[in-house]
Amino acid sequence: MTRTLDPHVRHALAARVRFYNEMGIYDFYQRGSQTSKSSATDSDTTGITAPALSPFDSGLKEEMAARKTAAVLTGEQNLQVLSPLPEQGVADPVAALKIIREDLGECVRCKLHTDRHKIVFGVGNPHAELMFVGEGPGADEDAQGEPFVGRAGQLLNNMIKAMGLRREDVYIANIVKCRPPGNRQPERDESETCSPFLMRQISAIKPKVLVALGATAAKNLLAINAPMTELRGRWYDFKPVGGDPSWPGARLAVTYHPAFLLRDPRQKGEAWKDLQMVMKFLGITPPNKAAE
């Protein structure tokens, strides 16, 4: 059952929210621990020289502290303690994801549903230690109902293979689950409407590492507006609010979206550095390294 806050507290919080709204600030997040600085111990990116051809070719400052995602507060009616989600207490991530998918239903919560063919919920191993989050479905994904199945998906598969993993070993999802018209970036209200379901997926899977593919995914997950050059190359602590208190959360890394790499192949070597950082943390040895 939903428990509301003390009326005086609600009133004070609502006044503060309205104050920030008038300043153009609409998102409110619970600040987590400081960003984990990249170091020889953490990421060991120093001194790594990317090969001329990256392996998957075949086939802010203080403001960038890690933040734990919280629900967006938009008015007094939202200033309440939320009741537990239906999948909470379900130990099996397969069952938990099924509950979340059923709760999503044939979603009509934002305008993206008007042009979609299929909802693209997510795919992969519900027990995955590694989860990739992209921006949104494209035409191929909209037709098949599965994320990353077009050209960008083929490149992502190659990236995963270069890490010594299979697509079936990881979990893949997007910020929004319906294709934005013309493959445009998701708008603010669309991302905010879809975000709770993604957060619930992450909480159910409990990955060790999240990889944000591209600036849109990174900015939505971290609530940080910064260029990719500042977002990449470091670790962030990430845990959705309301998740299992026994789960310490995930480490989050940022790299380029495969679609961007198709447009600018020169950045593939940089993306490989990001994946090397992830592999080091997870204790994964890439196939070519093992062969040596």
C-alpha positions as CSV (number, residue, x, y, z in Angstrom):
1,M,0.0,0.0,0.0
2,T,1.3,3.5,-0.9
3,R,2.3,5.6,2.1
4,T,2.4,9.4,1.7
5,L,4.8,11.7,3.3
6,D,4.0,14.0,6.1
7,P,1.8,16.9,4.7
8,H,4.3,19.6,5.8
9,V,7.1,17.7,4.2
10,R,5.1,17.2,1.0
11,H,4.3,20.9,0.9
12,A,7.9,21.9,1.3
13,L,9.1,19.5,-1.3
14,A,6.4,20.5,-3.8
15,A,7.4,24.1,-3.3
16,R,11.1,23.3,-3.9
17,V,10.2,21.2,-7.0
18,R,8.1,24.1,-8.5
19,F,11.0,26.5,-7.8
20,Y,13.4,24.3,-9.8
21,N,10.8,23.7,-12.5
22,E,10.6,27.5,-13.0
23,M,14.3,27.5,-13.5
24,G,14.0,24.8,-16.2
25,I,15.1,21.9,-14.1
26,Y,12.8,18.9,-14.2
27,D,14.8,15.8,-13.3
28,F,15.8,15.1,-9.7
29,Y,18.3,12.3,-8.9
30,Q,19.6,10.9,-5.7
31,R,23.4,11.6,-5.7
32,G,25.5,8.5,-5.2
33,S,29.2,8.1,-4.4
34,Q,31.9,9.9,-6.3
35,T,32.9,8.6,-9.7
36,S,35.4,5.9,-9.5
37,K,38.5,7.3,-11.0
38,S,40.1,5.4,-13.8
39,S,43.4,4.0,-12.5
40,A,45.9,1.3,-13.2
41,T,44.0,-0.8,-10.7
42,D,40.5,-0.1,-12.0
43,S,40.6,0.2,-15.8
44,D,44.3,-0.1,-16.8
45,T,43.6,2.0,-19.9
46,T,47.0,3.8,-19.5
47,G,49.5,2.5,-22.0
48,I,47.1,0.5,-24.0
49,T,47.8,0.9,-27.7
50,A,44.9,0.1,-30.0
51,P,45.7,-2.1,-33.0
52,A,45.5,-0.5,-36.4
53,L,42.5,-2.8,-37.1
54,S,40.3,-3.3,-34.1
55,P,39.5,-7.0,-33.3
56,F,35.8,-6.5,-34.1
57,D,36.5,-5.3,-37.6
58,S,36.4,-8.9,-38.7
59,G,33.0,-10.5,-39.1
60,L,32.8,15.9,-15.4
61,K,35.0,16.4,-13.6
62,E,33.2,16.9,-10.3
63,E,29.9,17.1,-12.1
64,M,30.5,13.6,-13.5
65,A,30.2,11.9,-10.1
66,A,28.3,8.7,-10.2
67,R,24.6,9.1,-9.5
68,K,22.1,6.6,-8.4
69,T,19.0,6.9,-10.6
70,A,15.9,8.0,-8.8
71,A,12.3,8.6,-9.9
72,V,11.6,11.9,-11.5
73,L,9.6,14.3,-9.4
74,T,7.2,16.4,-11.4
75,G,4.8,17.7,-8.8
76,E,3.2,17.3,-5.3
77,Q,1.2,14.2,-6.4
78,N,4.5,12.3,-6.9
79,L,5.9,13.1,-3.5
80,Q,5.1,9.8,-1.9
81,V,6.8,6.5,-0.9
82,L,6.1,4.1,-3.7
83,S,4.7,0.6,-3.1
84,P,7.0,-2.3,-3.9
85,L,7.1,-3.3,-7.6
86,P,5.4,-6.6,-8.5
87,E,8.7,-8.4,-9.4
88,Q,10.4,-7.4,-6.2
89,G,11.0,-10.5,-4.0
90,V,11.2,-12.7,-7.1
91,A,14.6,-14.3,-7.0
92,D,14.5,-15.8,-10.6
93,P,15.4,-13.0,-13.1
94,V,13.6,-15.0,-15.8
95,A,10.3,-14.8,-13.8
96,A,11.0,-11.1,-12.9
97,L,11.5,-10.1,-16.5
98,K,8.3,-11.8,-17.5
99,I,6.4,-9.8,-14.9
100,I,8.0,-6.6,-16.1
101,R,7.1,-7.4,-19.7
102,E,3.5,-8.2,-18.8
103,D,3.3,-5.0,-16.9
104,L,4.6,-3.1,-19.9
105,G,1.9,-4.7,-22.0
106,E,1.1,-3.2,-25.4
107,C,2.4,0.1,-24.2
108,V,0.6,3.3,-25.2
109,R,2.2,5.5,-22.6
110,C,3.9,7.9,-25.0
111,K,3.5,9.0,-28.6
112,L,6.1,6.5,-29.9
113,H,3.5,3.7,-29.9
114,T,1.6,5.3,-32.8
115,D,4.2,4.3,-35.5
116,R,5.7,1.2,-34.0
117,H,5.2,-2.3,-35.3
118,K,6.7,-4.2,-32.4
119,I,7.8,-3.4,-28.9
120,V,11.6,-4.1,-28.5
121,F,11.8,-5.2,-24.8
122,G,15.3,-6.7,-24.6
123,V,17.1,-9.9,-25.3
124,G,19.8,-12.1,-23.9
125,N,20.8,-13.9,-20.8
126,P,18.7,-13.0,-17.7
127,H,21.7,-14.0,-15.6
128,A,24.2,-11.9,-17.6
129,E,27.1,-10.2,-15.9
130,L,27.3,-7.8,-18.8
131,M,24.5,-5.7,-20.1
132,F,24.5,-3.3,-23.1
133,V,22.1,-0.4,-23.3
134,G,21.6,1.4,-26.6
135,E,19.4,4.4,-27.7
136,G,16.4,2.9,-29.4
137,P,15.2,0.5,-32.0
138,G,15.7,1.1,-35.7
139,A,13.7,-0.2,-38.7
140,D,15.0,-3.7,-38.5
141,E,14.5,-3.9,-34.7
142,D,11.0,-2.5,-35.1
143,A,10.2,-5.2,-37.6
144,Q,11.7,-8.1,-35.6
145,G,11.0,-7.0,-32.1
146,E,14.6,-7.6,-31.0
147,P,17.4,-5.0,-30.3
148,F,20.5,-4.6,-32.5
149,V,19.6,-6.9,-35.4
150,G,20.5,-4.6,-38.2
151,R,24.0,-3.5,-39.4
152,A,24.8,-1.9,-36.1
153,G,23.7,-5.1,-34.4
154,Q,26.0,-7.1,-36.6
155,L,28.9,-4.9,-35.5
156,L,27.8,-5.2,-31.8
157,N,27.9,-9.0,-32.2
158,N,31.4,-8.7,-33.6
159,M,32.4,-6.5,-30.6
160,I,30.9,-9.1,-28.2
161,K,32.7,-11.9,-30.0
162,A,36.0,-10.0,-29.9
163,M,35.6,-10.0,-26.1
164,G,35.4,-13.8,-26.0
165,L,31.7,-13.8,-25.4
166,R,28.5,-14.7,-27.4
167,R,25.4,-12.6,-27.9
168,E,23.6,-15.2,-25.8
169,D,25.9,-14.5,-22.9
170,V,25.0,-10.8,-22.4
171,Y,21.7,-8.9,-22.1
172,I,20.9,-6.1,-24.6
173,A,18.2,-3.4,-24.2
174,N,17.6,0.2,-25.2
175,I,16.6,3.5,-23.5
176,V,13.2,3.4,-25.3
177,K,11.4,0.3,-26.5
178,C,9.7,1.7,-29.6
179,R,11.3,3.1,-32.7
180,P,11.4,6.9,-32.8
181,P,10.2,8.2,-36.2
182,G,13.1,8.5,-38.7
183,N,15.5,7.0,-36.2
184,R,15.6,10.4,-34.4
185,Q,16.8,10.6,-30.8
186,P,14.2,9.9,-28.2
187,E,12.6,13.0,-26.8
188,R,12.8,13.8,-23.1
189,D,9.2,12.7,-22.3
190,E,9.6,9.5,-24.2
191,S,12.8,8.5,-22.4
192,E,11.3,9.4,-19.0
193,T,8.2,7.3,-19.7
194,C,10.2,4.3,-20.8
195,S,13.0,4.6,-18.2
196,P,11.3,3.0,-15.3
197,F,10.9,-0.3,-17.2
198,L,14.6,-0.3,-18.2
199,M,15.5,0.4,-14.5
200,R,13.3,-2.6,-13.5
201,Q,15.1,-4.8,-16.1
202,I,18.5,-3.8,-14.8
203,S,17.4,-4.4,-11.2
204,A,16.0,-7.9,-12.1
205,I,19.2,-8.9,-14.1
206,K,21.7,-7.4,-11.6
207,P,24.6,-7.3,-14.0
208,K,28.1,-6.6,-12.8
209,V,28.8,-4.2,-15.7
210,L,26.5,-1.9,-17.8
211,V,27.9,-0.5,-21.0
212,A,26.1,2.5,-22.3
213,L,26.3,2.6,-26.1
214,G,26.5,6.2,-27.3
215,A,25.9,9.6,-25.7
216,T,22.1,9.3,-25.6
217,A,22.2,6.1,-23.5
218,A,25.0,7.5,-21.3
219,K,23.2,10.8,-20.6
220,N,19.9,9.0,-19.8
221,L,21.5,6.5,-17.5
222,L,23.8,8.9,-15.7
223,A,21.8,12.1,-15.9
224,I,25.0,13.9,-17.1
225,N,25.1,16.2,-20.1
226,A,28.6,15.9,-21.3
227,P,30.4,15.0,-24.6
228,M,31.6,11.5,-25.2
229,T,35.2,12.5,-24.8
230,E,34.4,13.3,-21.1
231,L,32.0,10.4,-20.5
232,R,34.4,7.6,-21.8
233,G,37.4,6.1,-20.1
234,R,36.1,5.9,-16.5
235,W,33.9,3.9,-14.3
236,Y,30.6,5.0,-12.7
237,D,28.7,3.4,-9.9
238,F,25.1,2.7,-10.9
239,K,22.1,1.3,-9.0
240,P,18.5,2.1,-9.7
241,V,16.5,3.3,-6.7
242,G,14.2,0.6,-5.4
243,G,16.5,-2.2,-6.4
244,D,17.3,-5.2,-4.2
245,P,19.2,-3.7,-1.2
246,S,21.4,-6.8,-1.1
247,W,22.7,-6.0,-4.6
248,P,25.6,-3.5,-4.5
249,G,24.8,-2.3,-8.0
250,A,26.7,-2.3,-11.3
251,R,29.8,-0.6,-12.7
252,L,28.9,1.5,-15.8
253,A,31.2,2.3,-18.7
254,V,30.5,4.4,-21.8
255,T,31.5,3.6,-25.3
256,Y,30.5,4.6,-28.8
257,H,27.3,3.3,-30.4
258,P,27.9,0.7,-33.1
259,A,25.9,2.9,-35.6
260,F,28.4,5.7,-35.0
261,L,31.3,3.4,-35.5
262,L,29.9,2.4,-38.9
263,R,29.9,6.1,-39.8
264,D,33.3,6.7,-38.4
265,P,35.4,3.5,-38.4
266,R,38.4,5.4,-37.1
267,Q,36.9,5.3,-33.6
268,K,36.8,1.5,-33.5
269,G,40.1,1.4,-31.8
270,E,38.9,3.8,-29.1
271,A,35.8,1.6,-28.6
272,W,38.1,-1.4,-28.2
273,K,39.9,0.4,-25.4
274,D,36.6,0.8,-23.6
275,L,35.8,-2.9,-24.0
276,Q,39.3,-3.8,-22.7
277,M,38.5,-1.9,-19.6
278,V,35.3,-3.9,-19.2
279,M,37.1,-7.2,-19.9
280,K,39.7,-6.4,-17.3
281,F,37.1,-5.8,-14.6
282,L,35.2,-9.0,-15.5
283,G,38.3,-11.1,-15.7
284,I,37.7,-11.9,-19.4
285,T,40.6,-12.8,-21.7
286,P,39.9,-12.2,-25.4
287,P,40.4,-15.1,-27.7
288,N,43.4,-13.7,-29.6
289,K,45.1,-13.1,-26.2
290,A,44.4,-16.6,-25.0
291,A,45.8,-18.0,-28.2
292,E,49.1,-16.2,-27.5
